[in-house]
Amino acid sequence: MDSKQAALAVWQAFGTRDADRIRAVLTDDAEWLAPAGNATATALGVTHHMIGAEAIVRFLLDDYPRLFCNGMRIEPISLTAEGDRVVFEQRHSATLAGGRDYALDYVFIFEMQGARVRRIREYMDTRSGHSQVFGSASPVPIV
């Protein structure tokens, strides 16, 4: 399996919401790094830098659904792979827990270690994310 196929398998595992399948595609010391203060982390009261497979599983299965309670639609824009790095450009859209519509473009860089991801770097327009999640209100974590 090449790095592109392996990275696609990671996304597929995330979508299953099966903790064991997700753990199987992460190295034990996997990291997920998003911009500090991004709207999702702020709204959920969680860190923007998850370290370890268990932290990532907990985020995907316990935290993420509190804000994106009806799931997330992901529209692929581009996919590029070179060596152990795979870059996804995607448009994510959802209805937020409070009823607001959400649509934002993301770039994810996966650093693969064989068939498992060891590091995810996430980029997005943080200003637009905050506006969509919080509107004109001051950011307050959801309970």
VEXSE-808069 format. One record per atom (N, C-alpha, C, CB): x, y, z; residue number from 1. Coordinates in steps of 0.1 Angstrom, whole numbers, plus 5000, padded with zeros to 4 digits. Glycine has a CB too. Layout:
<pts>
      x      y      z     n
      X      Y      Z   NUM
...
</pts>
This chain:
<pts>
      x      y      z     n
   5009   4988   5000     1
   5000   5000   5000     1
   5009   5012   5000     1
   4990   5000   5012     1
   5007   5022   4991     2
   5015   5034   4990     2
   5009   5044   5000     2
   5015   5040   4976     2
   5016   5055   5002     3
   5012   5065   5012     3
   4998   5071   5009     3
   5023   5076   5013     3
   4995   5073   4997     4
   4982   5079   4993     4
   4971   5069   4997     4
   4982   5082   4978     4
   4972   5057   4994     5
   4962   5047   4997     5
   4961   5045   5013     5
   4966   5033   4991     5
   4972   5046   5019     6
   4972   5044   5034     6
   4965   5056   5040     6
   4987   5043   5039     6
   4968   5068   5035     7
   4962   5080   5041     7
   4946   5080   5038     7
   4968   5093   5035     7
   4942   5076   5026     8
   4928   5074   5024     8
   4922   5064   5033     8
   4926   5070   5009     8
   4929   5054   5036     9
   4924   5044   5046     9
   4922   5050   5060     9
   4933   5032   5047     9
   4931   5060   5063    10
   4929   5067   5076    10
   4916   5074   5076    10
   4941   5077   5078    10
   4913   5082   5066    11
   4900   5090   5065    11
   4888   5080   5066    11
   4899   5098   5052    11
   4889   5069   5059    12
   4879   5059   5059    12
   4877   5054   5074    12
   4881   5047   5050    12
   4888   5051   5081    13
   4887   5046   5094    13
   4880   5057   5103    13
   4901   5042   5100    13
   4884   5069   5102    14
   4878   5080   5110    14
   4863   5080   5108    14
   4884   5094   5106    14
   4858   5078   5095    15
   4844   5079   5092    15
   4836   5067   5098    15
   4842   5079   5078    15
   4843   5056   5102    16
   4835   5045   5108    16
   4831   5047   5122    16
   4844   5032   5108    16
   4837   5056   5129    17
   4834   5059   5143    17
   4837   5047   5152    17
   4820   5064   5145    17
   4845   5038   5147    18
   4849   5026   5154    18
   4863   5028   5161    18
   4849   5013   5145    18
   4863   5028   5174    19
   4876   5031   5181    19
   4887   5022   5177    19
   4873   5031   5196    19
   4884   5009   5176    20
   4895   5000   5172    20
   4900   5002   5158    20
   4890   4985   5174    20
   4891   5005   5149    21
   4896   5008   5135    21
   4904   5021   5134    21
   4884   5009   5125    21
   4900   5031   5142    22
   4907   5043   5142    22
   4921   5041   5149    22
   4900   5054   5150    22
   4922   5034   5160    23
   4935   5031   5166    23
   4944   5024   5157    23
   4933   5023   5179    23
   4939   5015   5149    24
   4947   5007   5140    24
   4954   5015   5129    24
   4938   4997   5133    24
   4949   5027   5126    25
   4955   5035   5115    25
   4964   5047   5121    25
   4945   5041   5106    25
   4965   5047   5134    26
   4973   5057   5141    26
   4985   5051   5148    26
   4965   5065   5152    26
   4997   5057   5147    27
   5008   5052   5156    27
   5004   5056   5170    27
   5022   5059   5151    27
   5010   5048   5179    28
   5007   5051   5194    28
   5010   5065   5198    28
   5015   5041   5202    28
   5020   5071   5192    29
   5024   5085   5195    29
   5020   5095   5185    29
   5039   5085   5197    29
   5009   5092   5178    30
   5004   5101   5167    30
   5001   5114   5173    30
   4992   5095   5161    30
   5003   5125   5165    31
   4999   5138   5169    31
   4990   5144   5159    31
   5012   5147   5170    31
   4981   5153   5163    32
   4972   5161   5155    32
   4974   5175   5159    32
   4957   5155   5155    32
   4979   5183   5150    33
   4981   5197   5153    33
   4973   5206   5145    33
   4996   5201   5152    33
   4964   5214   5151    34
   4956   5224   5144    34
   4960   5238   5149    34
   4941   5222   5146    34
   4956   5249   5142    35
   4959   5262   5147    35
   4954   5265   5161    35
   4953   5273   5137    35
   4962   5271   5169    36
   4958   5274   5183    36
   4946   5284   5182    36
   4970   5281   5190    36
   4937   5281   5191    37
   4925   5290   5192    37
   4915   5288   5180    37
   4929   5304   5192    37
   4916   5277   5173    38
   4906   5275   5162    38
   4892   5273   5168    38
   4910   5262   5154    38
   4882   5275   5160    39
   4868   5276   5166    39
   4864   5262   5172    39
   4859   5280   5155    39
   4867   5251   5165    40
   4863   5238   5170    40
   4869   5236   5184    40
   4867   5227   5161    40
   4882   5238   5186    41
   4889   5236   5199    41
   4883   5245   5209    41
   4904   5237   5198    41
   4881   5258   5205    42
   4875   5268   5215    42
   4861   5264   5219    42
   4875   5282   5208    42
   4853   5260   5209    43
   4839   5257   5212    43
   4838   5245   5221    43
   4831   5255   5200    43
   4847   5235   5219    44
   4846   5222   5227    44
   4854   5223   5239    44
   4851   5211   5218    44
   4863   5233   5241    45
   4871   5234   5253    45
   4882   5224   5253    45
   4863   5234   5265    45
   4887   5220   5241    46
   4897   5210   5240    46
   4910   5216   5234    46
   4893   5198   5232    46
   4921   5209   5235    47
   4934   5213   5229    47
   4934   5213   5214    47
   4945   5205   5235    47
   4942   5222   5209    48
   4944   5222   5194    48
   4956   5212   5190    48
   4948   5236   5189    48
   4962   5206   5200    49
   4974   5197   5198    49
   4972   5184   5205    49
   4987   5204   5202    49
   4966   5175   5198    50
   4964   5162   5205    50
   4976   5153   5203    50
   4951   5155   5199    50
   4980   5146   5213    51
   4992   5138   5213    51
   4988   5124   5218    51
   5003   5143   5222    51
   4990   5114   5210    52
   4987   5100   5213    52
   4974   5095   5206    52
   4986   5098   5228    52
   4974   5083   5203    53
   4963   5077   5196    53
   4950   5078   5204    53
   4965   5062   5193    53
   4951   5076   5217    54
   4939   5077   5226    54
   4933   5091   5226    54
   4943   5072   5240    54
   4941   5101   5226    55
   4936   5115   5226    55
   4929   5117   5213    55
   4948   5125   5228    55
   4934   5112   5202    56
   4927   5115   5189    56
   4914   5107   5188    56
   4937   5110   5177    56
   4914   5095   5193    57
   4902   5087   5193    57
   4891   5094   5202    57
   4905   5072   5198    57
   4895   5098   5213    58
   4886   5105   5222    58
   4880   5118   5216    58
   4893   5109   5236    58
   4889   5125   5209    59
   4884   5137   5202    59
   4874   5133   5191    59
   4896   5145   5196    59
   4877   5124   5183    60
   4868   5120   5172    60
   4855   5114   5176    60
   4875   5110   5163    60
   4855   5106   5187    61
   4843   5099   5191    61
   4835   5106   5202    61
   4847   5085   5196    61
   4842   5114   5211    62
   4835   5120   5222    62
   4833   5135   5220    62
   4842   5117   5235    62
   4844   5142   5216    63
   4843   5156   5215    63
   4837   5162   5203    63
   4857   5162   5217    63
   4842   5158   5191    64
   4838   5163   5178    64
   4823   5162   5176    64
   4844   5155   5167    64
   4816   5151   5180    65
   4801   5151   5178    65
   4793   5160   5186    65
   4797   5137   5181    65
   4799   5166   5197    66
   4792   5176   5205    66
   4789   5189   5197    66
   4799   5179   5218    66
   4798   5192   5188    67
   4797   5204   5179    67
   4791   5201   5166    67
   4810   5211   5177    67
   4795   5190   5160    68
   4791   5186   5147    68
   4782   5174   5149    68
   4803   5182   5137    68
   4770   5176   5155    69
   4762   5165   5160    69
   4755   5157   5149    69
   4751   5171   5169    69
   4754   5162   5137    70
   4748   5155   5126    70
   4758   5150   5116    70
   4737   5164   5119    70
   4771   5150   5121    71
   4781   5146   5112    71
   4787   5157   5103    71
   4776   5134   5103    71
   4796   5153   5095    72
   4803   5163   5086    72
   4803   5157   5072    72
   4818   5166   5091    72
   4800   5166   5063    73
   4801   5162   5049    73
   4815   5167   5044    73
   4789   5168   5040    73
   4822   5158   5037    74
   4836   5162   5033    74
   4836   5161   5017    74
   4846   5153   5039    74
   4839   5172   5011    75
   4840   5172   4996    75
   4855   5173   4993    75
   4832   5184   4990    75
   4860   5163   4986    76
   4874   5164   4983    76
   4877   5175   4972    76
   4879   5150   4977    76
   4888   5182   4973    77
   4891   5192   4963    77
   4904   5187   4956    77
   4894   5206   4970    77
   4914   5183   4964    78
   4926   5178   4958    78
   4933   5168   4968    78
   4936   5189   4954    78
   4942   5160   4962    79
   4949   5150   4970    79
   4963   5149   4963    79
   4942   5136   4971    79
   4973   5151   4971    80
   4987   5151   4966    80
   4995   5142   4975    80
   4993   5165   4964    80
   5004   5134   4970    81
   5012   5125   4978    81
   5026   5126   4972    81
   5007   5111   4979    81
   5036   5127   4982    82
   5050   5126   4978    82
   5057   5120   4990    82
   5056   5140   4975    82
   5063   5108   4987    83
   5070   5101   4998    83
   5060   5097   5009    83
   5081   5110   5004    83
   5063   5101   5022    84
   5054   5097   5033    84
   5045   5108   5036    84
   5063   5094   5045    84
   5044   5119   5028    85
   5035   5130   5031    85
   5023   5130   5021    85
   5042   5144   5030    85
   5011   5132   5026    86
   4999   5132   5018    86
   4991   5145   5022    86
   4990   5119   5020    86
   4988   5153   5012    87
   4981   5165   5014    87
   4967   5164   5009    87
   4989   5177   5008    87
   4957   5167   5018    88
   4943   5167   5014    88
   4938   5181   5014    88
   4935   5158   5024    88
   4931   5185   5004    89
   4924   5198   5004    89
   4909   5194   5003    89
   4929   5208   4992    89
   4902   5199   5013    90
   4888   5195   5014    90
   4879   5206   5018    90
   4886   5183   5024    90
   4866   5205   5014    91
   4856   5214   5019    91
   4847   5207   5029    91
   4847   5221   5007    91
   4846   5211   5041    92
   4838   5205   5051    92
   4825   5213   5053    92
   4846   5203   5065    92
   4814   5206   5055    93
   4802   5214   5057    93
   4793   5205   5067    93
   4794   5216   5044    93
   4785   5213   5075    94
   4777   5206   5085    94
   4767   5216   5091    94
   4786   5201   5097    94
   4758   5211   5099    95
   4749   5219   5107    95
   4755   5217   5121    95
   4734   5215   5106    95
   4758   5229   5127    96
   4763   5228   5141    96
   4753   5225   5151    96
   4770   5242   5144    96
   4757   5222   5163    97
   4748   5218   5174    97
   4738   5229   5177    97
   4756   5215   5187    97
   4742   5242   5175    98
   4733   5253   5177    98
   4724   5256   5165    98
   4741   5265   5181    98
   4725   5249   5155    99
   4717   5251   5143    99
   4723   5259   5132    99
   4704   5257   5147    99
   4735   5265   5134   100
   4741   5273   5124   100
   4747   5264   5113   100
   4753   5282   5130   100
   4747   5269   5101   101
   4754   5262   5090   101
   4769   5265   5091   101
   4748   5267   5076   101
   4776   5255   5086   102
   4791   5256   5087   102
   4796   5250   5074   102
   4796   5248   5099   102
   4805   5258   5067   103
   4812   5253   5055   103
   4826   5260   5055   103
   4804   5257   5042   103
   4836   5252   5055   104
   4850   5257   5055   104
   4859   5248   5048   104
   4854   5259   5070   104
   4869   5255   5041   105
   4879   5247   5034   105
   4891   5244   5043   105
   4884   5255   5022   105
   4896   5232   5042   106
   4907   5227   5051   106
   4918   5221   5042   106
   4902   5217   5061   106
   4930   5222   5048   107
   4941   5214   5043   107
   4947   5206   5054   107
   4952   5224   5037   107
   4948   5193   5051   108
   4954   5184   5061   108
   4967   5178   5055   108
   4944   5172   5065   108
   4977   5178   5063   109
   4990   5171   5058   109
   4992   5159   5067   109
   5002   5181   5059   109
   4991   5147   5061   110
   4994   5135   5069   110
   5008   5131   5067   110
   4984   5124   5064   110
   5015   5128   5077   111
   5028   5122   5077   111
   5027   5107   5080   111
   5039   5129   5086   111
   5029   5099   5070   112
   5026   5085   5072   112
   5038   5077   5077   112
   5021   5079   5059   112
   5036   5067   5084   113
   5046   5057   5088   113
   5040   5043   5084   113
   5049   5058   5104   113
   5043   5039   5071   114
   5037   5027   5066   114
   5023   5030   5064   114
   5040   5015   5075   114
   5014   5021   5069   115
   5000   5022   5068   115
   4993   5030   5079   115
   4994   5008   5068   115
   5001   5036   5087   116
   4996   5044   5099   116
   5000   5058   5098   116
   5000   5038   5112   116
   4992   5067   5103   117
   4996   5081   5103   117
   5003   5084   5116   117
   4983   5090   5101   117
   5014   5092   5116   118
   5021   5096   5128   118
   5019   5110   5131   118
   5036   5092   5126   118
   5015   5118   5121   119
   5013   5133   5124   119
   5003   5138   5114   119
   5026   5141   5124   119
   4994   5146   5119   120
   4984   5153   5111   120
   4986   5168   5114   120
   4969   5148   5114   120
   4988   5176   5104   121
   4988   5190   5105   121
   4975   5196   5098   121
   5001   5197   5100   121
   4968   5204   5105   122
   4955   5209   5099   122
   4955   5224   5098   122
   4943   5204   5109   122
   4950   5229   5086   123
   4950   5243   5084   123
   4936   5247   5079   123
   4961   5247   5074   123
   4932   5259   5083   124
   4919   5264   5079   124
   4918   5279   5081   124
   4907   5257   5086   124
   4908   5286   5076   125
   4906   5300   5078   125
   4900   5301   5092   125
   4897   5306   5067   125
   4908   5304   5102   126
   4903   5305   5116   126
   4893   5316   5118   126
   4915   5306   5125   126
   4895   5327   5111   127
   4885   5338   5113   127
   4871   5334   5108   127
   4890   5351   5105   127
   4871   5328   5096   128
   4858   5324   5091   128
   4852   5313   5100   128
   4859   5318   5077   128
   4860   5304   5105   129
   4855   5293   5114   129
   4849   5300   5126   129
   4866   5284   5118   129
   4856   5309   5132   130
   4850   5316   5144   130
   4837   5323   5141   130
   4860   5326   5150   130
   4836   5330   5130   131
   4824   5337   5126   131
   4812   5327   5124   131
   4826   5344   5113   131
   4815   5315   5118   132
   4805   5306   5116   132
   4800   5299   5129   132
   4809   5295   5106   132
   4809   5296   5137   133
   4806   5289   5150   133
   4800   5298   5160   133
   4819   5282   5156   133
   4805   5310   5162   134
   4801   5319   5172   134
   4793   5331   5168   134
   4813   5324   5180   134
   4793   5334   5155   135
   4786   5346   5150   135
   4793   5358   5156   135
   4771   5346   5154   135
   4786   5368   5160   136
   4792   5380   5166   136
   4794   5379   5181   136
   4784   5392   5162   136
   4790   5368   5187   137
   4791   5366   5201   137
   4806   5363   5205   137
   4782   5355   5206   137
   4810   5365   5217   138
   4823   5361   5222   138
   4823   5346   5223   138
   4826   5368   5236   138
   4835   5341   5219   139
   4836   5326   5219   139
   4834   5320   5233   139
   4849   5322   5213   139
   4825   5311   5235   140
   4823   5304   5247   140
   4822   5289   5245   140
   4810   5310   5254   140
   4829   5281   5252   141
   4829   5267   5250   141
   4814   5261   5252   141
   4838   5259   5258   141
   4810   5251   5244   142
   4798   5245   5247   142
   4799   5235   5258   142
   4792   5238   5234   142
   4789   5232   5265   143
   4790   5223   5276   143
   4789   5208   5272   143
   4779   5226   5287   143
</pts>
